Amino acid sequence: MIVLMTDEWLCSSAVPAVGCVVQVGWTPLIIASSAGHTDIVTYLLQLNSVDVNAVNSTGQTALHYAASKDRLQVACLFHCTSAFISAWPYLSSTYRTLCLSL
């Protein structure tokens, strides 16, 4: 239910708030990454206003959630961003190898 509401919100005309924090530090990018929505993550990563290194209240980034939930397609979208570099030590060797091979 939350994911559906998030998708509707992200796709609504209110999208100028893509950099906002919606719940305990969860940004739209963190929510979409955690849920495995590659299309929304792709869109958000194309925006200059999105902080790819934003952390939630537990210190996790969008990339951390994608990797921890086995969202390989989403995690690999970050390979050309500063988020990939900062989270590199936390990613398993499997993710690093697969993402770099794409």
C-alpha positions as CSV (number, residue, x, y, z in Angstrom):
1,M,0.0,0.0,0.0
2,I,2.8,2.4,0.9
3,V,4.6,1.6,-2.4
4,L,1.5,2.3,-4.4
5,M,1.0,5.6,-2.7
6,T,4.7,6.5,-3.2
7,D,4.5,5.7,-6.9
8,E,1.4,7.8,-7.3
9,W,3.1,10.7,-5.4
10,L,6.3,10.4,-7.4
11,C,4.4,10.4,-10.7
12,S,2.1,13.2,-9.7
13,S,2.4,16.8,-10.6
14,A,3.9,17.5,-7.2
15,V,7.2,16.0,-8.2
16,P,9.2,19.2,-7.8
17,A,9.7,18.0,-4.2
18,V,11.9,15.0,-5.2
19,G,14.6,16.1,-2.8
20,C,12.3,16.2,0.2
21,V,12.4,13.7,3.1
22,V,9.1,12.0,3.6
23,Q,9.6,9.8,6.6
24,V,12.5,9.3,9.1
25,G,14.9,10.4,6.4
26,W,13.5,8.3,3.6
27,T,13.8,10.3,0.4
28,P,11.9,9.3,-2.8
29,L,15.1,7.8,-4.1
30,I,15.5,5.6,-1.0
31,I,11.9,4.5,-1.2
32,A,12.0,3.7,-4.9
33,S,15.3,1.8,-4.5
34,S,14.1,-0.2,-1.6
35,A,11.0,-1.2,-3.5
36,G,12.9,-2.1,-6.6
37,H,11.3,0.4,-9.0
38,T,14.0,0.7,-11.6
39,D,12.0,3.1,-13.8
40,I,11.5,5.6,-10.9
41,V,15.1,5.3,-9.8
42,T,16.3,5.9,-13.3
43,Y,14.2,9.0,-13.5
44,L,15.3,10.3,-10.2
45,L,19.0,9.7,-10.9
46,Q,18.7,11.9,-14.0
47,L,17.6,14.9,-11.9
48,N,20.4,17.2,-10.7
49,S,18.5,18.0,-7.5
50,V,18.6,14.5,-6.1
51,D,21.1,13.7,-3.4
52,V,22.3,10.1,-4.1
53,N,24.2,10.0,-0.8
54,A,21.3,11.1,1.4
55,V,20.9,8.8,4.4
56,N,17.9,7.9,6.5
57,S,17.7,7.8,10.3
58,T,19.7,4.6,10.4
59,G,22.5,5.9,8.1
60,Q,21.5,3.9,5.0
61,T,21.5,5.2,1.5
62,A,19.3,4.2,-1.5
63,L,22.1,2.0,-2.8
64,H,22.4,0.3,0.6
65,Y,18.7,-0.6,0.4
66,A,18.9,-1.8,-3.2
67,A,21.8,-4.1,-2.4
68,S,20.5,-5.4,0.9
69,K,17.2,-6.3,-0.7
70,D,18.9,-8.0,-3.7
71,R,17.6,-5.4,-6.2
72,L,20.6,-5.9,-8.5
73,Q,19.0,-3.9,-11.4
74,V,18.5,-0.9,-9.2
75,A,21.9,-1.2,-7.5
76,C,23.6,-1.2,-10.9
77,L,21.9,2.0,-11.8
78,F,24.1,3.7,-9.3
79,H,27.4,2.5,-10.8
80,C,28.2,5.9,-12.4
81,T,27.2,8.0,-9.3
82,S,29.0,9.1,-6.2
83,A,26.7,6.9,-4.2
84,F,28.3,3.8,-5.8
85,I,31.8,4.9,-4.8
86,S,30.8,5.8,-1.2
87,A,28.9,2.6,-0.6
88,W,31.6,0.4,-2.4
89,P,33.0,-1.0,0.8
90,Y,29.6,-2.1,2.0
91,L,28.6,-3.9,-1.2
92,S,29.2,-7.6,-1.6
93,S,31.8,-8.7,-4.2
94,T,29.0,-10.2,-6.2
95,Y,27.3,-6.8,-6.6
96,R,30.6,-5.1,-7.4
97,T,31.5,-7.6,-10.1
98,L,28.1,-7.7,-11.7
99,C,27.6,-3.9,-11.7
100,L,31.1,-3.2,-13.1
101,S,30.5,-5.8,-15.9
102,L,27.4,-3.9,-17.2
